[in-house]
């Protein structure tokens, strides 16, 4: 890691409930939270945006959110994000199949038309040498209203922020998903 994390007792009291919640949910405090927590106002802004994007009433269902977050993380070489988001995807699908084939989604028949349209959009936003086209938006309108497309775009942008932050600071995986821990270091995405 390129930036050190502080001892837990060195963070402001206002962040303690977030860290407690992470420890309860994941069994440990997440390293990115400790890094963002070095600047509490940034931590708060990121936490609020994450909460809005991952709320239960989101038009983007949890499985699709996981596909999006894993794919963005693969593209951005974020070992931590691949690890934690892969774990979520496997839990939601009760299968490794989509995860194992996500980096080759274009040539795999595991993904439905909605997922294909979303994954194409993910790559157009995430790869700097690609552009979103009117055709992509038209395809997305088969599955989402305009507010849903805004939320999807926000999710992709947020995951790019998160995975680029973690990748730049060389945040390691924390061992949430065995598959991702083994493969993200050996596989080019």
PyMOL commands that set and color helices and strands:
alter all, ss='L'
color gray80, all
select helices_A, chain A and resi 8-10+13-26+31-36+40-53+62-75+79-93+97-107+113-126+134-140+146-168+178-183
alter helices_A, ss='H'
color red, helices_A
deselect
rebuild
show_as cartoon
